Amino acid sequence: MDITISKLPMKFAFLNAIPAPNFARVIVTGLTLLGLVSCDVHSGKTSGQESASLDVAAQSAYVSDVPKLTEAMLDVAFWQEKIERDTARLSYAEVGMLNSESLSQDTYLHDLSSFPEVLTHQQVVELIDQVSRPASSPRYHVDGRLVSEQDYAALEAAVQRVAVPDSVEVQWGVVVTRASMRSYPTTTRVLKSIDDADLDRFQETGVFPGQRLAILHESADGEWWFAVNYHYAAWVPKTAVAIGVREQINTWHEDAHRLTVTGSQVKTNYNPVDSRTSEVVLDMGVSLPLLSAADVGHNINGQNPHASYIVSLPVRGEAGVLEFAPTLIGRAQDVSVGLLEYRPALVLQQAFKFLGERYGWGHDYNGRDCTGFVGEVYKSFGILMPRNSGQQGKSHFAPTKRFAAGDDVARAEALAELQVGDLIYIPGHVMMYIGTIDGEPFVIHDVTGLSYYQKDESFYRGTLSGVSITPLTPLYLNKEKSFVDGIYAIKTII
């Protein structure tokens, strides 16, 4: 999604002047007043040490083309200190109740614990058709060639819908390594335009170690599964999945004593004995059952586990059969026994752990996009939500304020009532509210484009392409429409 940033019309009184981009105000007298430079009042000259201090200050002066942003705002403590009431919003039991309600009622989520054992041909094909279909507008290969009808025909042959039987017996699997879910069973990248190389339009989302999958179909080359996880259905490479027995998988999944990944990413310990468990990447929100040395002993692949957590990691055995291997994660890693307590300061803490990460459409580039970002943050508290921003915005998984075109007064009132962690939805994008400074609401979001009107009314276009802190009211979707005008939903996860 290509999201831009711009200036809000003057109908919003709290809009402050926007500085021109790349304008560094490094003034010696200003630095002196701040105590960054001290002058020799006797000689009227600066000493060599003082000159060096000035050079360092000048070189380190923070410059950004993001309007209203200061360097201090990039520190999570800046925002945490402004929280008036930092208390738990939901207990662990209430989080479980929220998820149960969402999984049972939300059409965009799949409750794999109650997923059917058998599906019809039509049911499977309908799921495939949601992702494996030609685009309504032209697509291009990375070398600039147009994706042709012949290309689509080859992709359709790989999908082999005709091979879906009348009655499909569901197989069950667990993800063993971070991987992509794709529109078609192919690694070929396709673009909406040749200038849009970062957004692979066949990339749908990511899957992560420990996620359960209901497996419905196989590609013609036998290299891909069409699978369903808790919030998506698409093609995943077989090498990322181990096939197991449903009861065994559910028992493992429902083990309440678990370790939760709370860093943006962590790795399992290096293992020279078994590469399947060595330095496995685990993203925020991944949850694995904990084991004890009383269960597995004091030597795990040549390492004493006393300074590590022991988890039950899913791995691929012979012929891709599911196994669970005791695996170590050092206690110095950013992990938590159980889920984090769901309260505002910790929501900010988790969100800021992604700050500066490169944008990755559909979890491409070993990163995430806007909904992947907010989804991973909330998974560290155990809260599940639909995958795409449109699905989240339309969903009823949390208390939601909705707005129609022209609801300017209602939007302004809602912005004045925002709570830390609230999710703000505009077409194709979601942002997380982090606080207000001088009447200006600020958000953290994983965003690509940067555009806004400057003081001289010229329209500035830049790029962000990462998890960023920005003000909300200067943001623009295009020259005519502001982000604020585009807000159609605001969710409070409580």
C-alpha positions as CSV (number, residue, x, y, z in Angstrom):
1,M,0.0,0.0,0.0
2,D,1.4,3.4,-0.9
3,I,0.4,5.8,1.9
4,T,1.4,9.5,1.8
5,I,1.6,12.3,4.3
6,S,0.3,15.8,3.9
7,K,-1.0,19.0,5.4
8,L,-4.5,19.3,6.9
9,P,-6.8,22.1,5.7
10,M,-7.1,25.1,7.9
11,K,-10.5,24.0,9.2
12,F,-8.5,22.2,11.9
13,A,-7.5,25.0,14.2
14,F,-4.8,23.0,15.9
15,L,-2.6,22.7,12.8
16,N,0.8,24.2,13.5
17,A,3.2,25.6,10.9
18,I,5.0,22.9,9.0
19,P,8.8,23.3,8.6
20,A,10.3,22.9,5.2
21,P,12.0,19.6,4.7
22,N,15.8,19.2,5.3
23,F,16.2,22.6,7.0
24,A,18.7,22.3,9.8
25,R,18.5,25.0,12.4
26,V,22.0,24.7,13.8
27,I,22.8,28.1,15.3
28,V,25.8,28.7,17.6
29,T,23.9,31.0,19.9
30,G,21.1,28.5,20.2
31,L,23.6,25.8,21.1
32,T,25.2,28.1,23.6
33,L,21.8,28.7,25.3
34,L,21.3,25.0,25.5
35,G,24.6,24.4,27.1
36,L,26.0,22.5,24.1
37,V,28.7,25.1,23.5
38,S,30.4,27.4,26.0
39,C,32.3,30.5,24.8
40,D,35.6,32.0,26.1
41,V,34.2,35.3,27.4
42,H,37.7,36.6,28.0
43,S,39.2,36.2,24.5
44,G,36.0,36.1,22.5
45,K,37.2,32.8,20.9
46,T,36.3,29.2,21.4
47,S,38.9,26.7,22.6
48,G,39.9,23.7,20.6
49,Q,37.8,21.4,22.9
50,E,34.8,23.8,22.5
51,S,35.2,23.8,18.7
52,A,35.2,20.0,18.8
53,S,32.0,20.1,20.8
54,L,30.4,22.4,18.3
55,D,31.4,20.1,15.4
56,V,29.9,17.1,17.2
57,A,26.7,19.0,17.9
58,A,26.4,20.3,14.4
59,Q,27.0,16.8,12.9
60,S,24.5,15.2,15.3
61,A,21.8,17.8,14.8
62,Y,18.6,15.8,14.0
63,V,17.1,16.6,10.6
64,S,13.9,15.1,9.2
65,D,11.4,15.9,6.5
66,V,8.6,14.5,8.7
67,P,6.6,17.6,9.8
68,K,6.4,18.4,13.6
69,L,8.7,15.5,14.5
70,T,11.5,16.0,17.0
71,E,14.2,13.5,17.9
72,A,12.9,13.1,21.4
73,M,9.7,11.7,20.0
74,L,11.6,8.7,18.8
75,D,12.2,7.5,22.4
76,V,9.3,5.4,23.7
77,A,9.8,6.9,27.2
78,F,8.8,10.3,25.8
79,W,5.3,8.9,25.1
80,Q,5.1,6.6,28.1
81,E,5.6,9.5,30.5
82,K,2.5,11.1,29.1
83,I,0.1,8.3,29.9
84,E,-2.2,9.3,32.6
85,R,-3.6,5.9,33.6
86,D,-1.4,3.0,32.9
87,T,-3.5,0.1,34.2
88,A,-4.4,-3.3,32.7
89,R,-7.2,-3.0,30.2
90,L,-7.9,-6.7,29.8
91,S,-6.9,-9.7,32.0
92,Y,-5.5,-12.8,30.5
93,A,-8.9,-14.5,30.9
94,E,-10.6,-11.5,29.2
95,V,-8.1,-11.7,26.3
96,G,-9.0,-15.4,25.9
97,M,-12.7,-14.5,25.9
98,L,-12.1,-11.8,23.3
99,N,-10.3,-14.2,21.0
100,S,-13.0,-16.9,21.4
101,E,-15.7,-14.4,20.5
102,S,-13.7,-13.2,17.5
103,L,-12.9,-16.7,16.2
104,S,-16.5,-17.8,16.5
105,Q,-18.1,-14.7,14.9
106,D,-15.6,-13.0,12.7
107,T,-15.9,-14.0,9.0
108,Y,-12.3,-13.0,8.4
109,L,-10.9,-15.4,11.1
110,H,-10.7,-19.2,11.1
111,D,-11.1,-21.2,14.3
112,L,-8.8,-24.2,13.5
113,S,-9.8,-26.0,16.7
114,S,-13.3,-26.4,15.2
115,F,-12.4,-26.5,11.6
116,P,-14.2,-29.2,9.6
117,E,-12.4,-32.5,8.9
118,V,-13.9,-32.6,5.4
119,L,-14.6,-29.8,2.9
120,T,-16.4,-29.9,-0.4
121,H,-14.8,-29.2,-3.8
122,Q,-16.7,-25.9,-4.0
123,Q,-15.6,-24.8,-0.5
124,V,-11.9,-25.4,-1.3
125,V,-12.1,-23.7,-4.7
126,E,-13.9,-20.7,-3.3
127,L,-11.0,-20.2,-0.9
128,I,-8.5,-20.6,-3.7
129,D,-10.4,-18.2,-5.8
130,Q,-10.0,-15.5,-3.1
131,V,-6.3,-15.2,-3.8
132,S,-5.4,-17.2,-7.0
133,R,-7.0,-15.0,-9.7
134,P,-5.7,-12.7,-12.4
135,A,-5.4,-9.0,-11.4
136,S,-7.9,-6.6,-12.8
137,S,-5.1,-4.2,-13.9
138,P,-1.8,-4.9,-15.7
139,R,1.0,-6.6,-13.8
140,Y,4.7,-6.7,-14.6
141,H,7.7,-8.9,-14.1
142,V,10.7,-7.4,-12.3
143,D,12.4,-7.1,-15.7
144,G,9.6,-4.9,-17.0
145,R,7.8,-7.5,-19.1
146,L,4.0,-7.5,-18.9
147,V,2.5,-10.5,-17.2
148,S,0.7,-12.1,-20.1
149,E,-2.3,-14.4,-20.6
150,Q,0.1,-17.2,-21.1
151,D,1.8,-16.5,-17.8
152,Y,-1.6,-16.6,-16.0
153,A,-2.5,-19.8,-17.9
154,A,0.7,-21.4,-16.5
155,L,-0.2,-20.2,-13.0
156,E,-3.7,-21.6,-13.3
157,A,-2.2,-24.9,-14.4
158,A,0.0,-24.9,-11.3
159,V,-3.1,-24.3,-9.1
160,Q,-4.9,-27.3,-10.8
161,R,-8.4,-26.6,-9.5
162,V,-9.6,-29.6,-11.5
163,A,-7.6,-31.9,-9.3
164,V,-9.6,-30.8,-6.2
165,P,-11.7,-33.9,-5.4
166,D,-15.4,-33.7,-4.7
167,S,-14.7,-34.4,-1.0
168,V,-11.5,-33.0,0.5
169,E,-10.1,-34.6,3.6
170,V,-8.2,-31.9,5.6
171,Q,-4.6,-32.6,6.5
172,W,-3.0,-30.8,9.4
173,G,0.4,-29.2,9.7
174,V,2.5,-26.8,11.8
175,V,4.8,-24.1,10.4
176,V,8.5,-24.8,11.2
177,T,10.2,-21.7,9.7
178,R,9.2,-18.2,8.7
179,A,7.8,-18.3,5.2
180,S,5.5,-16.5,2.8
181,M,1.9,-17.2,1.9
182,R,1.5,-16.5,-1.8
183,S,-1.3,-15.8,-4.3
184,Y,-0.1,-18.5,-6.5
185,P,2.3,-21.5,-5.9
186,T,5.3,-19.6,-7.2
187,T,8.2,-17.5,-6.0
188,T,7.9,-15.2,-9.1
189,R,7.6,-11.6,-8.1
190,V,5.1,-9.4,-10.0
191,L,4.6,-5.7,-9.7
192,K,1.8,-3.2,-10.2
193,S,4.2,-0.9,-12.0
194,I,7.8,-1.2,-13.0
195,D,8.6,1.7,-10.6
196,D,7.0,-0.1,-7.7
197,A,9.6,-2.8,-7.2
198,D,9.2,-3.1,-3.4
199,L,5.6,-4.4,-3.5
200,D,5.4,-8.0,-4.8
201,R,1.7,-8.4,-5.7
202,F,1.8,-12.2,-5.4
203,Q,2.9,-11.8,-1.7
204,E,0.0,-12.2,0.6
205,T,1.3,-12.6,4.2
206,G,3.7,-14.4,6.3
207,V,3.5,-17.5,8.5
208,F,5.6,-18.2,11.6
209,P,7.0,-21.2,13.5
210,G,4.3,-22.8,15.6
211,Q,1.3,-21.6,13.6
212,R,-1.3,-24.4,12.9
213,L,-2.4,-25.0,9.3
214,A,-5.4,-26.7,7.8
215,I,-4.0,-28.1,4.5
216,L,-6.5,-28.4,1.6
217,H,-4.8,-28.8,-1.7
218,E,-1.4,-29.4,-3.5
219,S,0.2,-27.6,-6.4
220,A,0.8,-29.4,-9.7
221,D,4.5,-29.6,-9.1
222,G,4.0,-31.0,-5.6
223,E,6.1,-28.2,-4.0
224,W,3.3,-26.1,-2.4
225,W,0.4,-26.5,-0.1
226,F,-2.8,-24.4,-0.2
227,A,-3.4,-23.9,3.5
228,V,-5.5,-22.0,6.0
229,N,-4.1,-20.4,9.2
230,Y,-6.1,-18.5,11.8
231,H,-6.5,-15.4,9.6
232,Y,-5.6,-16.3,6.0
233,A,-5.7,-18.8,3.2
234,A,-3.0,-19.0,0.5
235,W,-0.1,-21.0,-0.9
236,V,2.8,-21.9,1.4
237,P,6.0,-23.8,0.4
238,K,6.0,-27.4,1.7
239,T,9.5,-27.0,3.1
240,A,8.1,-24.6,5.7
241,V,5.5,-27.1,7.0
242,A,5.5,-30.3,8.9
243,I,2.5,-32.7,8.6
244,G,1.1,-34.1,11.8
245,V,-1.9,-35.6,13.5
246,R,-4.6,-33.1,14.5
247,E,-5.0,-34.2,18.1
248,Q,-1.2,-34.1,18.6
249,I,-1.0,-30.6,17.1
250,N,-4.0,-29.3,19.2
251,T,-2.6,-30.7,22.4
252,W,0.8,-29.0,21.7
253,H,-1.0,-25.8,20.7
254,E,-3.2,-25.7,23.9
255,D,-0.4,-26.2,26.3
256,A,-0.8,-23.2,28.7
257,H,2.8,-23.0,29.9
258,R,4.4,-21.1,27.1
259,L,7.2,-18.7,26.1
260,T,6.1,-15.6,24.1
261,V,8.5,-13.8,21.8
262,T,8.3,-10.1,22.8
263,G,11.2,-8.7,20.7
264,S,10.8,-7.8,17.1
265,Q,12.7,-11.0,16.3
266,V,14.7,-13.4,18.4
267,K,16.7,-16.5,17.5
268,T,17.0,-19.9,19.1
269,N,20.5,-20.8,20.3
270,Y,23.0,-22.0,17.8
271,N,22.9,-25.8,17.6
272,P,25.8,-27.7,15.9
273,V,24.0,-31.0,16.3
274,D,20.6,-30.3,14.7
275,S,20.4,-27.5,12.1
276,R,16.5,-27.7,12.3
277,T,16.6,-26.0,15.7
278,S,19.7,-23.8,15.1
279,E,19.2,-20.0,15.0
280,V,15.6,-20.3,14.0
281,V,14.0,-16.8,13.6
282,L,11.0,-16.2,15.8
283,D,9.0,-13.0,15.3
284,M,7.1,-11.0,17.9
285,G,4.0,-12.9,19.1
286,V,5.3,-16.4,18.4
287,S,4.4,-18.6,21.3
288,L,5.9,-22.0,22.1
289,P,5.3,-24.5,25.0
290,L,7.9,-24.5,27.7
291,L,9.8,-27.6,28.9
292,S,11.8,-28.3,32.0
293,A,15.2,-29.8,32.5
294,A,13.3,-32.3,34.7
295,D,11.7,-33.5,31.5
296,V,14.6,-33.4,29.0
297,G,17.7,-33.4,31.1
298,H,20.7,-31.1,31.6
299,N,22.3,-31.5,28.2
300,I,20.5,-30.2,25.2
301,N,22.6,-30.8,22.1
302,G,25.8,-30.2,24.0
303,Q,24.6,-27.2,26.0
304,N,23.4,-27.0,29.6
305,P,20.0,-25.4,29.6
306,H,20.2,-23.7,33.0
307,A,20.7,-20.2,31.5
308,S,18.2,-20.7,28.7
309,Y,14.5,-21.4,28.3
310,I,13.7,-24.9,26.9
311,V,10.9,-24.8,24.3
312,S,9.1,-27.5,22.3
313,L,9.9,-26.4,18.7
314,P,8.1,-28.0,15.7
315,V,10.5,-29.4,13.1
316,R,10.3,-31.4,9.9
317,G,11.3,-35.0,10.3
318,E,11.7,-37.7,7.6
319,A,9.3,-37.1,4.7
320,G,8.2,-33.9,6.3
321,V,6.5,-35.5,9.3
322,L,6.0,-33.3,12.3
323,E,8.3,-33.7,15.3
324,F,8.8,-31.6,18.4
325,A,12.4,-31.0,19.5
326,P,13.6,-29.5,22.8
327,T,15.3,-26.2,21.8
328,L,17.1,-23.5,23.7
329,I,16.4,-19.8,23.7
330,G,18.8,-17.8,25.9
331,R,17.3,-16.0,28.8
332,A,19.0,-12.8,27.6
333,Q,16.7,-12.8,24.6
334,D,13.6,-10.6,24.5
335,V,11.0,-13.1,25.5
336,S,8.3,-13.5,28.3
337,V,7.0,-16.5,30.2
338,G,3.4,-16.2,29.3
339,L,1.8,-13.2,27.6
340,L,2.6,-9.6,28.4
341,E,0.1,-7.7,30.6
342,Y,-2.1,-5.7,28.3
343,R,-1.7,-2.0,29.3
344,P,-0.9,1.2,27.4
345,A,2.8,1.6,28.4
346,L,3.6,-1.9,27.2
347,V,1.6,-1.4,23.9
348,L,3.9,1.5,23.2
349,Q,7.0,-0.6,24.3
350,Q,6.1,-3.3,21.9
351,A,5.3,-1.0,19.0
352,F,8.6,1.0,19.3
353,K,10.6,-2.2,19.1
354,F,9.8,-2.1,15.3
355,L,10.7,1.6,14.9
356,G,12.9,2.0,11.8
357,E,12.3,-1.5,10.5
358,R,12.1,-1.6,6.7
359,Y,8.6,-1.9,5.3
360,G,7.8,-5.3,3.9
361,W,4.6,-5.8,1.9
362,G,2.8,-8.9,3.2
363,H,5.8,-9.7,5.5
364,D,8.3,-9.4,2.6
365,Y,11.8,-8.2,3.2
366,N,12.0,-10.1,6.5
367,G,9.7,-7.4,7.8
368,R,6.0,-6.6,7.8
369,D,3.5,-4.1,6.5
370,C,1.0,-1.9,8.4
371,T,-1.3,-4.6,9.5
372,G,1.5,-7.1,10.1
373,F,3.0,-4.5,12.4
374,V,-0.1,-3.9,14.5
375,G,-1.0,-7.6,14.4
376,E,2.4,-8.6,15.8
377,V,2.3,-6.0,18.5
378,Y,-1.1,-7.2,19.8
379,K,-0.2,-10.8,19.5
380,S,2.4,-10.3,22.2
381,F,-0.6,-9.7,24.5
382,G,-2.4,-12.7,23.0
383,I,-4.9,-10.6,21.0
384,L,-5.8,-12.0,17.5
385,M,-7.2,-9.9,14.7
386,P,-7.9,-10.2,10.9
387,R,-4.9,-9.9,8.5
388,N,-5.7,-7.0,6.2
389,S,-6.5,-3.4,7.1
390,G,-9.8,-3.5,5.3
391,Q,-10.8,-6.7,7.1
392,Q,-9.8,-5.2,10.4
393,G,-11.6,-2.0,9.8
394,K,-14.8,-3.7,8.8
395,S,-14.6,-6.3,11.5
396,H,-16.4,-6.1,14.9
397,F,-13.6,-7.7,16.9
398,A,-13.3,-4.6,19.1
399,P,-15.4,-1.5,20.0
400,T,-15.4,0.6,16.8
401,K,-16.4,4.2,15.9
402,R,-17.3,4.4,12.2
403,F,-17.5,7.4,10.0
404,A,-19.0,8.2,6.6
405,A,-17.9,10.8,4.1
406,G,-18.5,14.3,5.5
407,D,-18.5,13.2,9.2
408,D,-16.0,15.9,10.0
409,V,-17.4,16.9,13.4
410,A,-17.6,13.2,14.5
411,R,-14.0,12.6,13.3
412,A,-12.7,15.6,15.2
413,E,-14.5,14.5,18.4
414,A,-13.2,11.0,18.0
415,L,-9.6,12.3,17.5
416,A,-9.9,14.3,20.7
417,E,-10.9,11.1,22.6
418,L,-8.2,8.8,21.3
419,Q,-6.6,6.4,23.7
420,V,-3.0,5.0,23.5
421,G,-3.0,2.0,21.2
422,D,-6.2,2.9,19.3
423,L,-6.1,1.8,15.7
424,I,-7.1,4.3,13.0
425,Y,-8.2,3.1,9.7
426,I,-8.1,4.8,6.3
427,P,-8.4,3.1,2.9
428,G,-5.6,0.5,2.6
429,H,-3.9,1.5,5.8
430,V,-3.9,1.3,9.7
431,M,-2.1,3.5,12.2
432,M,-1.7,3.2,16.0
433,Y,-2.2,6.3,18.1
434,I,0.6,7.0,20.6
435,G,-0.2,10.5,22.1
436,T,-1.0,14.1,21.5
437,I,1.5,17.0,21.5
438,D,0.2,20.6,21.5
439,G,-3.1,19.4,20.1
440,E,-1.6,17.3,17.4
441,P,-2.2,13.5,17.5
442,F,0.8,11.4,16.7
443,V,0.8,7.8,15.3
444,I,3.3,5.0,14.8
445,H,2.7,3.0,11.6
446,D,4.5,0.9,9.0
447,V,4.2,3.2,5.9
448,T,5.7,3.7,2.5
449,G,5.1,7.2,1.1
450,L,5.5,10.7,2.6
451,S,3.6,13.7,1.2
452,Y,2.4,17.0,2.6
453,Y,1.9,20.6,1.7
454,Q,4.7,22.9,2.8
455,K,4.4,26.4,4.1
456,D,4.6,27.8,0.6
457,E,1.7,25.5,-0.4
458,S,3.9,23.3,-2.6
459,F,3.2,19.6,-2.4
460,Y,6.2,17.6,-1.0
461,R,6.5,14.0,-1.9
462,G,9.1,11.8,-0.1
463,T,9.4,8.3,1.2
464,L,9.3,6.5,4.6
465,S,9.3,2.8,3.7
466,G,9.4,1.7,7.4
467,V,7.9,1.9,10.8
468,S,7.7,5.6,11.5
469,I,6.4,8.2,13.9
470,T,4.4,10.9,12.2
471,P,1.8,13.5,13.1
472,L,-1.7,12.6,11.9
473,T,-3.4,15.8,10.7
474,P,-0.7,16.8,8.1
475,L,-1.0,13.5,6.4
476,Y,-2.5,13.3,2.9
477,L,-3.6,10.4,0.7
478,N,-3.2,12.6,-2.4
479,K,-3.3,16.3,-3.2
480,E,-7.1,16.5,-2.6
481,K,-7.7,14.1,0.3
482,S,-6.2,14.2,3.8
483,F,-5.7,11.2,6.0
484,V,-8.2,12.7,8.5
485,D,-10.9,13.0,5.7
486,G,-10.2,9.3,4.9
487,I,-10.7,7.9,8.4
488,Y,-13.6,5.4,8.3
489,A,-13.0,3.6,11.6
490,I,-11.2,3.9,14.9
491,K,-10.9,0.8,17.1
492,T,-10.2,0.6,20.8
493,I,-8.9,-2.8,21.8
494,I,-10.7,-3.3,25.1
